[in-house]
């Protein structure tokens, strides 16, 4: 595999990784809500604040990710270099933090609210 093919493959894997995280962002709030309902804490202020915090963090992550993807997708592609550039820019530490670590922060906020509500009941 030559250098360009390797970079294209890296971009393919990066794009799949981004799609995987989008699925997590979409699936996580309903799963937490289902668990909170099973625990009987869905109407408590602690849980509701946790979910509001989760939604805010996920919204910020979603805006950052969609802005990033749109800046690459919504332009003319003449060569594979545009696809390679997407993979290279996605590798940036700040971008990875915005796309990846914000998920974990939101998850901690949402679960924290749920467990606090459960513990306080």
C-alpha positions as CSV (number, residue, x, y, z in Angstrom):
1,X,0.0,0.0,0.0
2,X,1.6,3.3,-1.0
3,X,1.5,6.5,1.1
4,X,-1.6,8.0,-0.6
5,X,-3.6,4.7,-0.3
6,X,-2.6,4.5,3.4
7,X,-3.9,8.1,4.0
8,X,-7.1,7.3,2.1
9,X,-7.6,4.2,4.3
10,X,-6.9,6.3,7.4
11,X,-9.6,8.8,6.4
12,X,-12.1,5.9,5.7
13,X,-11.5,4.5,9.2
14,X,-11.7,8.0,10.7
15,X,-15.0,8.6,9.0
16,X,-16.4,5.3,10.3
17,X,-15.2,6.2,13.8
18,X,-17.1,9.5,13.6
19,X,-20.2,7.7,12.4
20,X,-19.9,5.2,15.4
21,X,-19.8,8.1,17.8
22,X,-22.8,9.7,16.2
23,X,-24.7,6.5,16.9
24,X,-23.5,6.7,20.6
25,X,-24.7,10.3,20.8
26,X,-28.1,9.4,19.4
27,X,-28.6,6.2,21.5
28,X,-27.3,7.3,24.9
29,X,-30.0,9.7,26.1
30,X,-32.9,7.3,25.4
31,X,-31.1,4.5,27.2
32,X,-30.4,6.7,30.2
33,X,-34.1,7.7,30.2
34,X,-35.2,4.1,30.1
35,X,-33.0,3.1,33.0
36,X,-34.2,6.2,35.0
37,X,-37.8,5.2,34.4
38,X,-37.0,1.7,35.6
39,X,-35.4,3.2,38.7
40,X,-38.4,5.5,39.2
41,X,-36.3,8.7,39.2
42,X,-37.3,10.2,35.8
43,X,-39.3,13.1,37.4
44,X,-36.7,14.1,40.0
45,X,-34.9,17.4,39.7
46,X,-31.4,15.8,40.0
47,X,-32.1,13.5,37.0
48,X,-33.7,16.2,34.9
49,X,-30.7,18.6,35.5
50,X,-28.4,15.8,34.6
51,X,-30.2,15.1,31.4
52,X,-30.3,18.9,30.6
53,X,-26.5,19.0,31.1
54,X,-26.0,15.9,28.9
55,X,-28.1,17.5,26.1
56,X,-26.1,20.7,26.4
57,X,-22.8,18.9,26.2
58,X,-24.0,16.7,23.4
59,X,-25.3,19.7,21.5
60,X,-21.9,21.4,21.7
61,X,-20.2,18.2,20.5
62,X,-22.7,17.9,17.7
63,X,-22.2,21.5,16.5
64,X,-18.5,21.0,16.5
65,X,-18.7,17.7,14.6
66,X,-21.2,18.9,12.0
67,X,-19.2,22.1,11.4
68,X,-16.1,20.0,10.8
69,X,-17.8,17.5,8.5
70,X,-19.7,20.1,6.6
71,X,-16.5,22.1,5.9
72,X,-15.2,19.0,4.0
73,X,-18.3,17.5,2.5
74,X,-19.9,20.7,1.2
75,X,-17.2,21.5,-1.3
76,X,-16.1,20.2,-4.7
77,X,-13.7,17.2,-4.6
78,X,-11.4,16.9,-7.5
79,X,-8.9,14.4,-6.1
80,X,-8.4,12.0,-3.2
81,X,-6.5,14.8,-1.5
82,X,-9.7,16.3,-0.1
83,X,-10.5,13.0,1.6
84,X,-7.0,12.7,2.9
85,X,-7.2,16.3,4.3
86,X,-10.4,15.3,6.2
87,X,-8.5,12.4,7.9
88,X,-5.5,14.6,8.7
89,X,-7.7,17.4,10.2
90,X,-9.7,14.9,12.2
91,X,-6.5,13.7,13.8
92,X,-5.9,17.0,15.5
93,X,-5.9,16.7,19.3
94,X,-8.5,19.5,19.9
95,X,-10.8,18.1,17.3
96,X,-10.5,14.6,18.9
97,X,-11.3,16.1,22.3
98,X,-14.4,17.9,20.9
99,X,-15.6,14.8,19.1
100,X,-14.7,12.1,21.6
101,X,-14.2,13.4,25.1
102,X,-17.3,15.5,25.1
103,X,-19.3,12.3,24.8
104,X,-17.7,11.0,28.0
105,X,-18.3,14.3,29.8
106,X,-22.0,14.3,28.8
107,X,-22.3,10.7,29.8
108,X,-20.9,11.4,33.2
109,X,-23.2,14.3,33.7
110,X,-26.3,12.3,32.6
111,X,-25.4,9.2,34.7
112,X,-24.4,11.4,37.6
113,X,-27.8,13.0,37.7
114,X,-29.5,9.7,37.5
115,X,-27.4,8.1,40.2
116,X,-27.7,11.1,42.5
117,X,-31.5,11.0,42.0
118,X,-31.5,7.3,42.8
119,X,-29.3,7.7,45.9
120,X,-31.4,10.6,47.3
121,X,-34.8,8.9,47.0
